[in-house]
Amino acid sequence: MRQKSGPRGTAEAHVKGIRRAMPRQRGAEEKIRIVPEGFRGDYSIAELRRREGIAESL
């Protein structure tokens, strides 16, 4: 038999939906880690963007 999800389950799902819709805020340390990788040329910029989840418009 299936258990009912109480108000807590719906609230958690709602919060997850909001977090997915919000752009990710990257800290300075994370930016300092990503940018030199682009300069080194080991990976293309497109590969770095996909790997890090950065939108093409940024």
N, C-alpha and C positions, 0 to 999 in steps of 0.2 A: 504494500500500500504506500502511496506517495505521501510524504510529509508536507504540510503546508508551510510556506515561508511566511514568517511573521513580519511585523513592521520593520524589524531590523534588517531582514533580507532585502526588502525593497529599498530601504534607505542606503544600504551598501551599494546596491546596483545603481542607484541614482548618483551617488558620489563618484563611482567609477566612470559613469557616463560623462559627468562634468569634467573629470580629470582628463579623459580622452579628448574632449573638445578643446581644452585649454592648451595653448602652446607651451612647450617645455622651456623652462627657464634654466639656462646653463650658467654655472658659476665660472669665475675667472680661471680657476685651476683647470677646469674641463676645457675651456677655450685654449688655454696655454698648451694643453696636451694635444688638441686636434690641429691647430694651425701649423705647427712645425712639420707634422706629417704631410701636409699638403705641399710645403716647400721642399721637402726631401725628394718628392717625386716617386716614392715607392708605390704609391697608389694614385690613380687619377682622382680628380676632385669629385667626379660623379660617384666613384666607388666610396670615397670617404663620406659623402653626403648620405648615400644609401645605408652604409654601415652605422652611421651615427644618428640616422633618422632626422636629418636636416632637410627642410624644404628647399626645392630648387630656387625659389624666389629669394631666398636669403643668401 
